[in-house]
Every structure is written in structure tokens, then in C-alpha cells.
Amino acid sequence: MANIALYADDAIKLLMGLEPASLDEIFLLYPDPWPKTRHRKRRFISTATVAEMARVLRPEGVLYFATDIKNYADWTLAHLARSGAFDLAPGALEQAHIPFKGWRPTRYEQKARAEGRATSLYFTFTRNRTKPEVAEQGLLPGK
Ligand SMILES: C[S@@+](CC[C@H](N)C(=O)[O-])C[C@H]1O[C@@H](n2cnc3c(N)ncnc32)[C@H](O)[C@@H]1O
């Protein structure tokens, strides 16, 4: 494959270097769950990263998010709802246990199954057009 580039650093730095509305899709697959309450601020999903993802996704662009930790799913749903920049299709919550079309389990998912964590949750969020100011500015310094 000739069209793959790897970035071996913090993904937020990569996002911050991208032009607004420059991506069609983002896949956030099993980000570290940080299950302890006092560690949740380390989760990849935060107000700032959601704003950055909203900024770099084109309108109608898609954010795919998978986790096997229900609390992280709730956390993500709350952050994205608060941002106002993403929509979920009707029925998405009820169907969240259905993998993405063409899905091939990641290494983490295979490990989770082997360790007895039987279910995952899969969400497909669409970047909407209702908050253009998020796309222009983001929330991180330097934008
Ligand atoms: C639970 S693993 C899942 C790996 C893979 N997506 C899978 O499903 O097999 C989470 C991964 O996210 C990486 N990670 C955590 N924070 C990151 C960040 N800010 N930027 C890029 N990668 C990060 C970790 O190094 C780890 O490899």
C-alpha cells in the first residue's frame, strides 16, 4: 500500500497541524479507557480534542469511535453532544453493539474478547453544519 503514513507521536499534535475541514474520516478505536475516576482527564476525548476533530473534519465527515468500556462510551457521547458539532443517526444508541460495516477486530478488541470482555460499542458520528465557529477556531491555543 502506498497511501499510508504513520505518525508516531501524540495524535492531538497531528490534528492541530491539519487544515480546517481537511479530513473525510477519523477512526478512534479503543482509546485508552483510563477507568479510574481520577485518571479520566487523561482520556483522549476531551473538550479540546473534540473541538479539534470538529475543526478538521469536513461537513458530513465521519468520526468512528469504538470502546469496550461503557463509561467511556457515555463520556464520549456527552462530550460530543456538548460540542454541538456532531450528529448520531436515529437508532444509533440501540444499535451500538453492531460493528462498523466491513469491520475487522483490532488487536485490542481480540485481546478484550480473550480476556472475557464480551461486548464492544461502536458509534458513527457525523460532523454537522450547525456550528461553523467550531470549525474555524477549535479550542486549543494557537488557532
Ligand atoms: C487500548 S490501545 C488500542 C490500540 C488499537 N487502536 C487497537 O484497537 O488495537 C490505545 C492506544 O492508543 C495510544 N494512544 C494513547 N494516547 C494517544 C495519543 N494521544 N495519541 C496517539 N496515540 C495514543 C496508545 O499508545 C495505545 O497504543
Ligand as a Chemical Component Dictionary entry (heavy atoms), coordinates in Angstrom:
data_LIG
# 
_chem_comp.id                   LIG 
_chem_comp.type                 NON-POLYMER 
_chem_comp.pdbx_formal_charge   0 
_chem_comp.three_letter_code    LIG 
# 
loop_
_chem_comp_atom.comp_id 
_chem_comp_atom.atom_id 
_chem_comp_atom.alt_atom_id 
_chem_comp_atom.type_symbol 
_chem_comp_atom.charge 
_chem_comp_atom.model_Cartn_x 
_chem_comp_atom.model_Cartn_y 
_chem_comp_atom.model_Cartn_z 
_chem_comp_atom.pdbx_ordinal 
LIG C1  C1  C 0  -6.040 0.445  24.053 1  
LIG S1  S1  S 1  -4.840 0.727  22.804 2  
LIG C2  C2  C 0  -5.752 0.416  21.311 3  
LIG C3  C3  C 0  -4.823 0.243  20.135 4  
LIG C4  C4  C 0  -5.531 -0.078 18.783 5  
LIG N1  N1  N 0  -6.350 1.050  18.349 6  
LIG C5  C5  C 0  -6.346 -1.359 18.858 7  
LIG O1  O1  O 0  -7.583 -1.253 18.920 8  
LIG O2  O2  O -1 -5.737 -2.433 18.881 9  
LIG C6  C6  C 0  -4.738 2.512  22.825 10 
LIG C7  C7  C 0  -3.567 3.030  22.025 11 
LIG O3  O3  O 0  -3.662 4.459  21.934 12 
LIG C8  C8  C 0  -2.365 5.003  22.005 13 
LIG N2  N2  N 0  -2.515 6.405  22.443 14 
LIG C9  C9  C 0  -2.887 6.855  23.650 15 
LIG N3  N3  N 0  -2.931 8.193  23.677 16 
LIG C10 C10 C 0  -2.563 8.600  22.427 17 
LIG C11 C11 C 0  -2.390 9.874  21.817 18 
LIG N4  N4  N 0  -2.617 10.994 22.499 19 
LIG N5  N5  N 0  -2.005 9.917  20.525 20 
LIG C12 C12 C 0  -1.774 8.782  19.836 21 
LIG N6  N6  N 0  -1.928 7.553  20.350 22 
LIG C13 C13 C 0  -2.302 7.462  21.638 23 
LIG C14 C14 C 0  -1.645 4.104  22.983 24 
LIG O4  O4  O 0  -0.256 4.166  22.815 25 
LIG C15 C15 C 0  -2.198 2.736  22.625 26 
LIG O5  O5  O 0  -1.416 2.152  21.627 27 
# 
loop_
_chem_comp_bond.comp_id 
_chem_comp_bond.atom_id_1 
_chem_comp_bond.atom_id_2 
_chem_comp_bond.value_order 
_chem_comp_bond.pdbx_ordinal 
LIG C1  S1  SING 1  
LIG S1  C2  SING 2  
LIG S1  C6  SING 3  
LIG C2  C3  SING 4  
LIG C3  C4  SING 5  
LIG C4  N1  SING 6  
LIG C4  C5  SING 7  
LIG C5  O1  DOUB 8  
LIG C5  O2  SING 9  
LIG C6  C7  SING 10 
LIG C7  O3  SING 11 
LIG C7  C15 SING 12 
LIG O3  C8  SING 13 
LIG C8  N2  SING 14 
LIG C8  C14 SING 15 
LIG N2  C9  SING 16 
LIG N2  C13 SING 17 
LIG C9  N3  DOUB 18 
LIG N3  C10 SING 19 
LIG C10 C11 SING 20 
LIG C10 C13 DOUB 21 
LIG C11 N4  SING 22 
LIG C11 N5  DOUB 23 
LIG N5  C12 SING 24 
LIG C12 N6  DOUB 25 
LIG N6  C13 SING 26 
LIG C14 O4  SING 27 
LIG C14 C15 SING 28 
LIG C15 O5  SING 29 
# 
